[in-house]
Amino acid sequence: MIPATEGHAHHVPPGREGHAHHVPPGRPLPQHMRAVVASRPGGPEVLTMTRRALPQPARGEALVRVVAAGVNRADLMQRAGDYPGAAAVADLGLEVSGVVVAAGPDVADDLLGREVCALLPGGGYAEYVAVRAAHLAPVPAGVSTVDAGGLMEAAATVWSNLYMPGKPEPGSWLLVHGGASGIGATAVQLAAAHGVRVATTVGSPDKARFVEELGADLVIDHRRQDFADELRDRGIRPAVVLDIVGADYLQRNLRVLDRGGRLVVIGHQSGSKAPIDLEPLLRNNLTLTGSGLRMRPDHEKDQIIADLVRHVWPLYESGAIVPTTHAALPLERAAEAHRLLEQSHHRGKVLLLADPGLPPTPES
Ligand SMILES: NC(=O)c1ccc[n+]([C@@H]2O[C@H](COP(=O)([O-])OP(=O)(O)OC[C@H]3O[C@@H](n4cnc5c(N)ncnc54)[C@H](OP(=O)(O)O)[C@@H]3O)[C@@H](O)[C@H]2O)c1
């Protein structure tokens, strides 16, 4: 949610409803735009650049000229035709940053020209995207508009799963699996900024160094070490586990939790089905939960984004947490961006640049 400027609300008075969408004076909007789509379900090679009609902002929506779009692991599943509840396989892209260039019939003009981040159900791999106005947030002061393209999906997922149901207490331990992922890098930093002690799993020494710099207290290389043994040997009992691995880790995640602990499953990269021994739940009064951001109803996302602006954006603005852009590639190199995520050598976020005026940054 974008805080309205003084004296303005986002929804115009009833008399203005139904008017055609308004655009600012200056650069005229094109009728068509470039977008990356998956031509059919398949590997990265199915991603192609196409020309599409410019989206029109409907009631309650704003049109954003995209500067950068975040690439998320869910995009890879959607491209492969393997994401339940996703938009059409063609409409990839769950988050962008950019500038508001037009507003729908009932959306106030004061959004026009604002630099924003946006959470989307799809369609972000494009030069323009129409967004529910309540799913916009300002670019945090001090964060570049490019880096802002990778903030929303991870921040919304981490905040809604770790902090909205009841936050981990300062001094308690949080176990984050995949700490160098886009999601993990946000979770590690946010928890560390709140005084929570963070243990995290990663798959390589360079990822270990990366998460240490982000504030992790204990780093476990899951290719060489068993995280449950490592925690037990140090007497660490996490209050919360944030899991993206699923089946392979389910029983060990339950076993390591402290009494009253919470296992939050937000991904299942090793599979979604596993036998479960319920005994640890009873013995330790555990909670097993999870959620999928894209599947949440709009009113829940409205609340999550309002919370982010209030509680998380100030942490970006003070530098307590930072964006973690690993690479930013032009839109036409979307297939390469997907391969980067598939190979999993990246640390943090991979972005696509939609604005041809901006030079690409090389992969670091
Ligand atoms: N539920 C939701 O609302 C929601 C929203 C966004 C994302 N997610 C999920 O969150 C996960 C991360 O998403 P992302 O976009 O940030 O992806 P990403 O950057 O591609 O990260 C995937 C990570 O998983 C790690 N990993 C793979 N196997 C592992 C294992 N056995 N143990 C520990 N880590 C392992 C990889 O590291 P190594 O290769 O080094 O092991 C990599 O860092 C995905 O599963 C995604 O579906 C869920």
The ligand as a Tripos MOL2 file, in Angstrom:
@<TRIPOS>MOLECULE
LIG
   48    52     1     0     0
SMALL
NO_CHARGES

@<TRIPOS>ATOM
      1 N1          4.9170  -20.4130    0.0060 N.am      1 LIG1
      2 C1          5.1970  -19.2330   -0.5080 C.2       1 LIG1
      3 O1          4.4040  -18.2860   -0.4110 O.2       1 LIG1
      4 C2          6.5090  -19.0280   -1.2240 C.ar      1 LIG1
      5 C3          6.8100  -17.7940   -1.8120 C.ar      1 LIG1
      6 C4          8.0570  -17.6420   -2.4410 C.ar      1 LIG1
      7 C5          8.9370  -18.7190   -2.4970 C.ar      1 LIG1
      8 N2          8.5800  -19.9060   -1.9330 N.ar      1 LIG1
      9 C6          9.4990  -21.0710   -1.9680 C.3       1 LIG1
     10 O2         10.6880  -20.7120   -1.3250 O.3       1 LIG1
     11 C7         11.7690  -21.4160   -1.9310 C.3       1 LIG1
     12 C8         12.8490  -20.4250   -2.3200 C.3       1 LIG1
     13 O3         12.3710  -19.6150   -3.3800 O.3       1 LIG1
     14 P1         13.3510  -18.6190   -4.1300 P.3       1 LIG1
     15 O4         12.5970  -17.9860   -5.2270 O.co2     1 LIG1
     16 O5         14.0240  -17.7930   -3.1080 O.co2     1 LIG1
     17 O6         14.3440  -19.6910   -4.7790 O.3       1 LIG1
     18 P2         15.8810  -19.7900   -5.0330 P.3       1 LIG1
     19 O7         16.5580  -18.4760   -4.8470 O.co2     1 LIG1
     20 O8         16.0610  -20.4950   -6.3300 O.co2     1 LIG1
     21 O9         16.3840  -20.7540   -3.8740 O.3       1 LIG1
     22 C9         16.2480  -22.1290   -3.7860 C.3       1 LIG1
     23 C10        17.2110  -22.5540   -2.6800 C.3       1 LIG1
     24 O10        16.9320  -23.8440   -2.1980 O.3       1 LIG1
     25 C11        18.1640  -24.3270   -1.6670 C.3       1 LIG1
     26 N3         18.0870  -25.7620   -1.4320 N.ar      1 LIG1
     27 C12        17.8110  -26.7280   -2.3330 C.ar      1 LIG1
     28 N4         17.8450  -27.9450   -1.7240 N.ar      1 LIG1
     29 C13        18.1500  -27.7050   -0.4200 C.ar      1 LIG1
     30 C14        18.3430  -28.5530    0.7130 C.ar      1 LIG1
     31 N5         18.2070  -29.8800    0.6330 N.pl3     1 LIG1
     32 N6         18.6350  -27.9870    1.9030 N.ar      1 LIG1
     33 C15        18.7510  -26.6470    2.0120 C.ar      1 LIG1
     34 N7         18.5830  -25.7880    0.9680 N.ar      1 LIG1
     35 C16        18.2970  -26.3280   -0.2290 C.ar      1 LIG1
     36 C17        19.1540  -23.9180   -2.7450 C.3       1 LIG1
     37 O11        20.4750  -23.8650   -2.2760 O.3       1 LIG1
     38 P3         21.5440  -25.0120   -2.6490 P.3       1 LIG1
     39 O12        21.3390  -25.3690   -4.1010 O.co2     1 LIG1
     40 O13        22.8690  -24.4080   -2.3790 O.co2     1 LIG1
     41 O14        21.2170  -26.1240   -1.7510 O.co2     1 LIG1
     42 C18        18.6720  -22.5160   -3.0900 C.3       1 LIG1
     43 O15        19.3600  -21.5370   -2.3190 O.3       1 LIG1
     44 C19        11.2000  -22.1880   -3.1030 C.3       1 LIG1
     45 O16        10.9580  -23.5070   -2.6870 O.3       1 LIG1
     46 C20         9.9020  -21.4650   -3.3900 C.3       1 LIG1
     47 O17         8.9530  -22.2830   -4.0060 O.3       1 LIG1
     48 C21         7.3980  -20.0660   -1.3080 C.ar      1 LIG1
@<TRIPOS>BOND
     1     1     2 1
     2     2     3 2
     3     2     4 1
     4     4     5 ar
     5     4    48 ar
     6     5     6 ar
     7     6     7 ar
     8     7     8 ar
     9     8     9 1
    10     8    48 ar
    11     9    10 1
    12     9    46 1
    13    10    11 1
    14    11    12 1
    15    11    44 1
    16    12    13 1
    17    13    14 1
    18    14    15 2
    19    14    16 1
    20    14    17 1
    21    17    18 1
    22    18    19 2
    23    18    20 1
    24    18    21 1
    25    21    22 1
    26    22    23 1
    27    23    24 1
    28    23    42 1
    29    24    25 1
    30    25    26 1
    31    25    36 1
    32    26    27 ar
    33    26    35 ar
    34    27    28 ar
    35    28    29 ar
    36    29    30 ar
    37    29    35 ar
    38    30    31 1
    39    30    32 ar
    40    32    33 ar
    41    33    34 ar
    42    34    35 ar
    43    36    37 1
    44    36    42 1
    45    37    38 1
    46    38    39 2
    47    38    40 1
    48    38    41 1
    49    42    43 1
    50    44    45 1
    51    44    46 1
    52    46    47 1
@<TRIPOS>SUBSTRUCTURE
     1 LIG1         1 GROUP 0 **** ****
